[in-house]
Each structure stands twice: as structure tokens, then as C-alpha cells.
Amino acid sequence: MQALLTLAAGRTRFLASPAEIAALIPGRALGEDALERDLAALSECGYVDVVSTDRKGERTYVVELTKRGEGYFREARVRRQRLALRIVVAALCGAASALAGVLLKMLFS
């Protein structure tokens, strides 16, 4: 999704070739069929609408970002914040539990 948002550059509809998309995905060699599956999955999840077409004999995708796709970075930030909050709450509960254990041990010994 980040590769598509980089290619979008603020536009909601744009053209992208498989080579352009694959170049922006580090550490993962994508074949054209794997890229098709990934784009179809993003389309099913409601992030993008994708139409495959031929342009000058080369496969090209017409990609249109949906509202959910435009808000991807916001959703990712909110997910990270929620995870951080859960970790902090778990750490505080663990510290409170340890403190209660120490206090009870001091009280009854």
C-alpha cells in the first residue's frame, strides 16, 4: 500500500506499471501474477480500485484510491498508538501487581 501511495503523489487516480510498483517494494521480488494478487487483495479490502490495461504494448494499472486508501497512513498511526497504549497499560498493571505483592509480603512477614 505504501508503494501505491508513493506513486500517487497526492492524486486519487494514477497510472502505474508493474515495474514501478515492484521497484518501490524493498526486499520482495514480485512477479506479475503475485502483484496482481496483491492488488486484488487491496481492492477487496476497499483500499483501491484497480483496472488492468495495455498501454503501448505494456501492462499498466489504472489505480484509484478510495477514501479508506487515502486514510491508510492515518489508520496505521492509530494502530501504532493503540498498540503502544496497550503495552504501557500492561507494564503499569505489572508494576502495580509487583508493588502489591511486595507490600503484602512486608505486611504479613
N, C-alpha and C positions, 0 to 999 in steps of 0.2 A: 504494500500500500504506500509505503514511503517513497518508493521509486516512482509510482504514478503521480503522487503529489509533487514530487520534484519536477517531473516533466510538465505538469500542469502549469506551474509558474503563475498561479493566481487565476487561471482561466477555469471555467467549468467544463468546457469541451475542447478536446485537442486530438491531434493525430500522433500516433506513436508506432514505431516499427519494433519488431521483436528484439532486434539488436540493441536498440536504445534502452529498452526496458531491462534486458539482461545485463547490460553494461552497468546499470545502477544498482544491481543486486550483488553485493560483495560475497565472496566465498561460496557461491552456489552456481554451478553450471546448469543453466536451464536449456532444455531442448524446446523446440517449438510446441510439441504436444504437452509438455509439462507447464509451459507458460499458458497455453490455452486452458488447462485445468485450473491453474491458479486464478486466472482472470474470470473463469466461470464461477469459481467459489466466491470470489469477491462480489460478483454480480448477484449470486444467490443470497448473499448476506446483506445485500442492499447498499453496498458502498459505491458501486459504479454500474453504469450501463455500457456494455461493450458490443460493438459491431465490427466484425472482421471483413476486410475488403482488400482488393488488389489495387495497388497504385503503381503504375508504370512497371507492371510485372512483379512487384514486390508486395508481400503480405504487409498490410498496415491495419492497425486497430484504430477505430474511432471510439474514444473513451469519453464518457460524460460522467462527471462526478455528481452523485446525489447529495442531498443535504447531510446524510449520515457520513458520506465520504469526505465532505468538506470539513466536518467536525471531528475527523479521526484524531488529530493531534490533541484536541481538547479532551476527547474521551480517554486517550492514552494517559494524559496528565492526571485526570481524575482517578483513573485506575491506580496509578503510582501513589497518589496521595492517600487513597483508601488503604492500600497495602501498607504504607508507612504508618498510618494511624493504627492499624491492627497490630503491627509489630510493637509500637510504643505502648499500646494498651496491654498487650501480653507481657511486656517487660515490667510495666508498673504493677500488674497483678502478681507476677512472680516475686518482685521485690517486696510487695506488701505481704505476701504469703510467708516469705522467709523472715521478715520482721516479726510477724505474728508468731511464728514458730520459736524464734529466739526469745521473745517476750514471755511466751507460755513456759518455755523451758526455764527461764530465770525465775518466774513466778512460782513454779511448782518444785524447784530443786532447793 
